[in-house]
Amino acid sequence: MGKLNIGIILGSTRQGRVSPQVGIWVKKIADTRGDANYEIVDIADFKLPFVGEGTGKEPGLIAWSEKISSLDGFVFIVQEYNHSITGALKNALDSVRDEWNNKAAGIVSYGSTGGARAAEHLRGILGELLVADVRVHPALSIFTDFENFTTFKPADLHLTNVNAMLDQTIAWSGALKNLR
Ligand SMILES: Cc1cc2nc3c(=O)[nH]c(=O)nc-3n(C[C@H](O)[C@H](O)[C@H](O)COP(=O)(O)O)c2cc1C
């Protein structure tokens, strides 16, 4: 089996978002492992229509379907908005269905309580999409892992957790590739 393709999905699309800093940090750690092809997938690039409102033939929607199909597993970069995931991430999850099925995912979240409430909401959604979400969950504090809520300065202790999350995501992504 060749190397797995793992998408690091940025869950927020707002102007001034911090998610790219978190995604780049995860990718740097992941790339040093050499165990998969890791890429950042930015929902903002796809200009997805709200699910069901378009023709279904929008180029961004077709590209989104192709991108999710091409991936064996995911790392969701999750930020807490009103105790849940962003509307942009929910819409992106809803926009395709079979493309998610029988794959694995890890979650890296942030917020005032580490983004824990958003991450737990995401787990419920992933169950419906037949995505196996792994246990280890790096949870970053918007108070202590960011300066002025904007500049990402993660504490060293998170490195161990990110690698443990990736260990589990890679193992399950490989196992589920066999199932597919
Ligand atoms: C609409 C909105 C709602 C938010 N609600 C919460 C919340 O319920 N809990 C929390 O910890 N942080 C909340 N925040 C703060 C975000 O976690 C913080 O702004 C973070 O930087 C958002 O991620 P982003 O910069 O990648 O968009 C909220 C932010 C926004 C914009």
The ligand as a Gaussian input file, in Angstrom:
#p B3LYP/6-31G(d) Opt

LIG

0 1
 C      -19.114000      33.765000      16.210000
 C      -18.111000      33.374000      17.262000
 C      -18.512000      32.647000      18.342000
 C      -17.574000      32.234000      19.311000
 N      -17.999000      31.457000      20.345000
 C      -17.075000      30.912000      21.166000
 C      -17.464000      29.939000      22.128000
 O      -18.615000      29.593000      22.277000
 N      -16.504000      29.398000      22.911000
 C      -15.175000      29.737000      22.780000
 O      -14.352000      29.188000      23.491000
 N      -14.773000      30.667000      21.876000
 C      -15.697000      31.251000      21.063000
 N      -15.312000      32.157000      20.124000
 C      -13.911000      32.581000      20.093000
 C      -13.130000      31.758000      19.089000
 O      -12.771000      30.520000      19.644000
 C      -11.876000      32.531000      18.666000
 O      -12.300000      33.753000      18.081000
 C      -11.042000      31.766000      17.673000
 O       -9.946000      32.569000      17.278000
 C      -11.872000      31.413000      16.441000
 O      -11.122000      30.674000      15.512000
 P      -10.692000      31.322000      14.102000
 O       -9.842000      32.542000      14.450000
 O       -9.885000      30.268000      13.426000
 O      -11.942000      31.709000      13.398000
 C      -16.218000      32.599000      19.168000
 C      -15.815000      33.359000      18.045000
 C      -16.744000      33.734000      17.107000
 C      -16.261000      34.504000      15.888000

